[in-house]
Every structure is written in structure tokens, then in C-alpha cells.
Amino acid sequence: MILESLNKNTALEEIELRGNRFSHSCLAKIKRITQRNIKTIEEQEPNKLKAEIYKLRYEHQKLEAAK
């Protein structure tokens, strides 16, 4: 149940689990979830810039065609 909730969470980057009795496989799954979220957050800005570049290239092509 905890894993399902954590998997739906896309903002979690770090979690403190000291003092809990989780299995190694459960901890590994939680680690993968946090790593996925960190990667997604890191890629957000470059993806926005790429989208802007494609938009500007398209506009440039339209201007060239209009000339």
C-alpha cells in the first residue's frame, strides 16, 4: 500500500525511513521511485528549452517562406 502511494507521487525526491522494517526489495523499489522523480525534475527545464527551440525554428521557417 505504501509503495502504491509512493509510486503515484511524482514530487518525492528524498524519504527518511530509519527505524522501519522494510524488506530490501521494498527499499530498492522506493529508491527507484525517488530516482525516477529526480530524473524527471532534472529533465523538466531542458525539455522546456527544447520545445521553445522547435517553436522558434518553425516560426523561422514560416518567415523564410513568407519572404
Residue pairs with C-beta under 8 A, 6 or more apart in sequence:
3 26
3 29
3 30
3 33
6 12
6 15
6 30
6 33
7 33
9 33
9 37
10 37
10 40
11 37
11 41
12 33
12 34
12 37
13 34
13 37
13 38
13 41
14 34
15 30
15 34
17 27
17 30
22 30
